[in-house]
Amino acid sequence: MLRYIFASELNRYPRLRDTMFRDRADQFKERLGWDVSVTSSGEERDEYDALNPLYVIWQNPDGRHGGSMRLLPTTGRVMVNEHFGHLIGDRAIADPAIWECTRFCLARGAAPTVARALMLAGGEVMRSFGIREYVGVFDARMVRIYRMIGASPRIVGSTGEGRHQISVGLWGFSDKSRLRVAQRAGLSPEISDLWFRRAMGARPALLA
């Protein structure tokens, strides 16, 4: 099922929390070879995890992490402005209708439907928080994955070539896209909406 959890509430779900950060270490450090910090307990965390982001998480039936992504409003500190500004002309993105999506992670062996479910969940957040677009940084490996999900970004800047290319993209999410991604995820829009409302209640209106 899909979970929507702010960092300040992660301690309520210790198994989900711990397996998410360990899967991040496995994906970004071990499989992709990124220069990221891993704690002595085998977890990948960075400075943006301390800013109370909203995590969208696929929880497996056994309570473990299956996939996740991290969301932050661009009106505060975000990775794209602080580390990848050269890809967007050194002009900071600071718009309440644009949020940053980072740390898109899939547990080892996750079914293809998990990535699609996460994209669907991202759309639920957009609809309820009044978000027009997500901005994110991704490598060439992700292009095929986004195409498979049915949620390819509009690229606004890139560097490098071939499999070493790094890009910044913007994602919108229309009602038509929502239906298409839901179908590919094997989920009904109704159950997706129910999971979101159970998790968030009336809080999106307070944060808009």
BAMAR-958824 format. One line per 3 residues: number of its first residue (from 1); their letters; for each residue y negated, x, z negated of C-alpha. Coordinates in steps of 0.02 Angstrom, whole numbers, plus 50000, padded with zeros to 5 digits. Layout:
% BAMAR-958824
NUM) A) Y:X:Z  ...
% end
This chain:
% BAMAR-958824
1) MLR) 50000:50000:50000  49817:50051:50019  49717:50103:49867
4) YIF) 49529:50124:49851  49488:50234:49702  49329:50322:49648
7) ASE) 49353:50497:49579  49297:50438:49407  49447:50321:49404
10) LNR) 49582:50438:49470  49647:50478:49296  49713:50301:49286
13) YPR) 49838:50348:49422  49903:50521:49371  50053:50528:49488
16) LRD) 49951:50471:49637  49809:50590:49593  49919:50743:49568
19) TMF) 50023:50717:49724  49866:50689:49829  49788:50855:49778
22) RDR) 49955:50946:49799  49980:50871:49971  49805:50928:50016
25) ADQ) 49853:51105:49966  50012:51093:50069  49921:51029:50223
28) FKE) 49762:51131:50223  49821:51295:50146  50005:51308:50192
31) RLG) 50020:51215:50357  49847:51241:50432  49801:51406:50351
34) WDV) 49625:51352:50302  49524:51459:50182  49529:51334:50038
37) SVT) 49547:51359:49851  49709:51305:49767  49722:51289:49578
40) SSG) 49857:51367:49472  49943:51197:49469  49951:51196:49660
43) EER) 49809:51074:49694  49673:51088:49827  49503:51034:49763
46) DEY) 49326:51076:49813  49148:51047:49754  49136:50877:49840
49) DAL) 49278:50807:49735  49158:50824:49588  49030:50705:49667
52) NPL) 49128:50546:49629  49183:50510:49808  49282:50357:49857
55) YVI) 49461:50401:49901  49560:50292:50020  49743:50324:49982
58) WQN) 49909:50263:50050  50025:50245:49901  50211:50254:49934
61) PDG) 50330:50134:49846  50375:50271:49720  50192:50290:49670
64) RHG) 50166:50454:49762  50032:50497:49888  50071:50465:50070
67) GSM) 49902:50499:50147  49718:50495:50104  49538:50530:50151
70) RLL) 49377:50556:50054  49215:50461:50082  49037:50504:50029
73) PTT) 48867:50432:50079  48760:50553:50180  48610:50512:50070
76) GRV) 48684:50637:49948  48771:50805:49967  48897:50810:50108
79) MVN) 48997:50946:50194  48929:50915:50370  48751:50954:50316
82) EHF) 48790:51100:50201  48921:51191:50305  48917:51126:50484
85) GHL) 48732:51095:50517  48737:51216:50664  48848:51092:50757
88) IGD) 48719:50952:50743  48564:51052:50786  48524:51095:50604
91) RAI) 48457:50920:50577  48530:50843:50420  48614:50674:50430
94) ADP) 48545:50567:50288  48567:50383:50325  48633:50248:50206
97) AIW) 48726:50172:50354  48820:50335:50390  48952:50402:50270
100) ECT) 49051:50563:50283  49240:50560:50297  49330:50721:50248
103) RFC) 49498:50787:50188  49601:50673:50301  49774:50718:50237
106) LAR) 49950:50659:50272  50095:50700:50157  50233:50802:50235
109) GAA) 50349:50681:50327  50229:50534:50321  50263:50396:50448
112) PTV) 50139:50379:50594  50086:50210:50524  50008:50295:50372
115) ARA) 49869:50375:50476  49836:50208:50559  49831:50119:50392
118) LML) 49701:50243:50329  49591:50209:50481  49608:50023:50449
121) AGG) 49557:50052:50268  49406:50150:50326  49356:49998:50426
124) EVM) 49369:49887:50272  49250:50003:50179  49128:49997:50325
127) RSF) 49128:49807:50332  49096:49788:50145  48974:49931:50114
130) GIR) 48865:49901:50267  48915:50065:50348  48880:50082:50534
133) EYV) 48970:50247:50567  49071:50385:50486  49033:50566:50522
136) GVF) 49169:50697:50508  49218:50873:50558  49386:50897:50641
139) DAR) 49487:51025:50738  49573:51010:50906  49737:50960:50824
142) MVR) 49660:50796:50767  49605:50739:50941  49780:50682:50986
145) IYR) 49803:50598:50817  49642:50499:50833  49690:50445:51008
148) MIG) 49861:50389:50946  49782:50288:50806  49660:50207:50927
151) ASP) 49505:50271:50839  49434:50415:50940  49262:50479:50886
154) RIV) 49103:50507:50986  49083:50695:50983  48906:50754:50943
157) GST) 48935:50942:50931  49072:51073:50952  49106:51257:50940
160) GEG) 49253:51362:50999  49380:51326:51134  49557:51260:51151
163) RHQ) 49654:51241:50989  49516:51335:50896  49382:51207:50938
166) ISV) 49291:51127:50791  49190:50968:50820  49078:50844:50731
169) GLW) 49109:50664:50778  49046:50490:50737  49159:50339:50719
172) GFS) 49110:50157:50733  49229:50013:50695  49213:49845:50781
175) DKS) 49310:49686:50745  49409:49722:50903  49451:49896:50840
178) RLR) 49505:49824:50673  49631:49709:50754  49698:49847:50867
181) VAQ) 49719:49973:50725  49796:49842:50611  49926:49802:50743
184) RAG) 49968:49986:50767  49979:50009:50578  50101:49864:50564
187) LSP) 49985:49774:50442  49899:49607:50453  49709:49603:50434
190) EIS) 49737:49478:50294  49842:49595:50186  49720:49737:50220
193) DLW) 49576:49628:50162  49674:49574:50008  49710:49753:49955
196) FRR) 49527:49797:49974  49464:49648:49874  49591:49679:49735
199) AMG) 49534:49859:49719  49347:49841:49740  49303:49667:49678
202) ARP) 49115:49642:49681  49071:49828:49670  49024:49858:49853
205) ALL) 48874:49741:49836  48813:49845:49688  48827:50007:49786
208) A) 48754:49950:49952
% end
